[in-house]
Amino acid sequence: LEGLENFIQTDASINRGNSGGALLNLNGELIGINTAILAPGGGSVGIGFAIPSNMARTLAQQLIDFGEIKRGLLGIKGTEMSADIAKAFNLDVQRGAFVSEVLPGSGSAKAGVKAGDIITSLNGKPLNSFAELRSRIATTEPGTKVKLGLLRNGKPLEVEVTLDTSTSSSASAEMITPALEGATLSDGQLKDGGKGIKIDEVVKGSPAAQAGLQKDDVIIGVNRDRVNSIAEMRKVLAAKPAIIALQIVRGNESLYLLMR
């Protein structure tokens, strides 16, 4: 289940409508907030996922303090470290986060992070994957200074990065569903004043591009649900439908794109 990181996996039944309910241990202690279920038969029997209680507590405190979730942003794009990448760079390391791109003007760019770097630790704690890095950064407040342990040309170094702000009005699509990987989204508007999700960028050859998405497309529907914002799209796709039908406005045309 790519895209679900640091969730508690449980075989406890999660019925439709139970999202947001408590996941308790045998002592009656709250350990998580029920979020999603993968049920091949469409019922409540399957693999359930819950947000860990420590993560929920952090996000709840942000809602109390600011009225919204403020997520930190490194300003990089990357992938999991793998044996193939290690071989290509002649390195004896297979864990960490490989940096494929550093966004201009971001905190990482200002700190000197470069494409081709391998992030091996965050604040002194080893990293196993890019997914772990993304999850830990997303639960850290913008403006926080974090220390990244890097490997560059086989040599270790450490840099300090000040996290930028990632708001809900802009997002990398793979954070919502792997099927849209390679697209950058933002809350947008149609010519007639209606709202939707604008495609700001599509990486050539990415899953989003292969599905037919193009820059400046506007998503106005997912399956049979009308969506006006990224937040609404996240909510619809939280159910992890097997087939995703996107209703797109492209210029003066309306069309559907199907993806898995």
N, C-alpha and C positions, 0 to 999 in steps of 0.2 A: 504494500500500500504506500507507494511513493507519494510524498507530500504530507504524510502524517508523521511528525517527528516528536519524540519525547512525550508521547501519549502513554497512558497506562492501558495495557491490553487486558481485557477481562472477558470471561465467558458468561458473566451475569447477563440475564435477559434485559435488553433495552428496547422497550416498545416505542412505536411512533408517538411523539409528543413528550417523551421522557427526557429529551435534551434539556440540560440545565438542572436536572435532578441530581441528588447526592449519590455518590458511590462510597459505601461504608465498609470498613473492615469488620472482623468478627467481634471487636470490642466496641462497635458502634461509633468509631471515630471517622470523621470525614477524611477521605484520602484523595477524592477526585470529584470532578463535575462531569456527568455523562454528556457525551458530545455526539457520537456517531456510531453506527453499527454496519458491519458488512454481513448481510444475510442473503445468501444465494436464493433462498426461497421467498424472499421479500417479507418474512415475518420478523419475529423478535429473537429467533435462535440463530446465533452466529458469533462473529468476533466483534466485541464492543470496544470502544475507545473512550477514554475519559481524560480531561485536562487535569494534571496533577494539582493537588490542593495548594502547594506552595506557589505555583504559577498563577493560579486563580486568585490567590490572596494578593499577589503583587499587582495584578491587573485591576482588581477591585479597589485597591488603595489609590491607583491612578484615577479611576473614575470618581472616587470621593474627592480627591484633591483638585483634579483638573476638569472633570466632566467629560473626559474623552481618554482614549488610549494613546499614549505617546510612545512610539517605538523608535529605538535607536537604529541608525543606518550607517553601515561601514562605507558604502559607496563603491562596492566591487561586484563583479560577476565572477562566478567560478563553478567548480565541480568537485566531485569526490576525488581524492587522491587514489590512484590505482596502480597496479603492476605495470600497465602499459605506459602510463605517464612517467613512472619511476625509471623504466627502461629507456624511454626517449631522452630523459635528462640525466641518465647514468647515475641514479641515486639509489641508495639502500634504505628507502623509506616508503611505506605504503599506507600510512595514515596521515590524516590532515586534510586541509582544504587547498586546492590548487586555484590560484588566481588567474583567470583568463582575460580579465579586463578591469581597469581602474577608471571610474567615472571622473572626467575632468572637474576640478573644483571641489571634489568631495574631501572629507576628512582624511581618507586613506591617501588620496593624491597629495595632499598637503604634508602628510607625514612621511611620504617617500615610498609608499608601497608601490610595487611595479608588477605588471603582467608577467607571469612566469614564476612569481614568488610562490612558496608553499607555506601556508600558515600552519604551524605545528602546535601552538599553544595560545590561550587567551587568559590574560592575567595570571600567568604562571601555571595554569592547569592545562594538561595535554588535551589536544583535540583529536577525535577519531574520524571526523567527517565534516564536509561542508554543511551538511544538514544540521549538525550539532552547533557549528559556528553560527549559522543563521538563526537558530532557535534561541541561543544564549544572547545574541546581540539584540534580537527583537524584544526581549524582556528587560532590556537595559534602557534607562531613560536617555533621551537626546542630551547632548552636552557633557555626558560622562566621558572621562578619559580612560581608555583601555589600553593595555599593553599586549601587543601581538608579537609572538615569537615566530620568526621567519627563517626559511632556508632560501638563500639566493646563491645560485651557482655552487651549491653544495656547502656554503658557509652559513653558520647561524648568526642571526642578528636580531635585535629587538627594537621596535618602534612604538611610539605612543600616539594613538589616534583619538581625536575628539569626535564623538559620534554625531552625525547629522540627524535631522528629523525626517522620519518616514510617516506620512499622514495617510489616512484611509482614502483620500481622494486620488492617490496615485499608487500603483503597485505593479510589481512584476507578476505576470499572469500565472507563472508556475507556482506562486505562493497560494493561488486559489485552486488550480487544478493542473496536474502535469500535462493534460491534453493541450493546454494553451502555452506551453513553454516556448519562450522566444518572443512573446508579445509583451509590450509595456502598455498598461492601461491607465486611464484617468477618467474621473467623472466629467462628462461632457454634455453638450446640448445640440439638438437638431436645429435645422434651419427654421422649423415651425415653432421653435421654443420648447419642444418636448425634451425630456432628459434621457440619457443613456450612458453607456460606457464607451468612450472613444479609444480607438487603437492608435497610440502615438507612434509606435515603432514595431516592426516585425523583422526578426533576424532571418536572413536568407537561409533556407534549408532546414529551419527549425520545425518542430511539430505544428506550431501555429501556422507557419507558412505553408506547410504541406496540406493542412486542413483547408486552406483557401483564404485565410484572413489576410487583409491588406491594410496598409497604413491609411488612416482617416476613416476606416469603417467605424460604424457606431452600433454596438450591441444593444438591442432594445428588448430582447426576450430570450429566456433560457427554457427549453422544452415548452411548456404551456404557460409559463409564468412571465409576466411583464416585469422587467427590471429597470430601475431608474438610476442605480448607482452601483459602485463596486461592492458596497456593504450588502445590498440586496442580492447581488449575484453570488456572493460568498454564501449567503443563507440558503439559496436554492441548491447550490452545488455541494453543500455540507452533507447532503444525503448520498453523495457519491453515485449518481445514476450511471448505469452501464453505458447508455448512449446519451450524448449531449447534443441537442439541437439548438443552435444559436440562430436567432432571428436578427438579421443584419440590415442596416440601412447603408447603402453604398451609392453616394450621389443622390439620384432621384429614384433609385430602385430599392426594393425590399426583397431579400432572399434568405434562404436557410442554409446553414452549413452543418453537416453532421460529423461528429467525431466521437471516439471512444475514450 
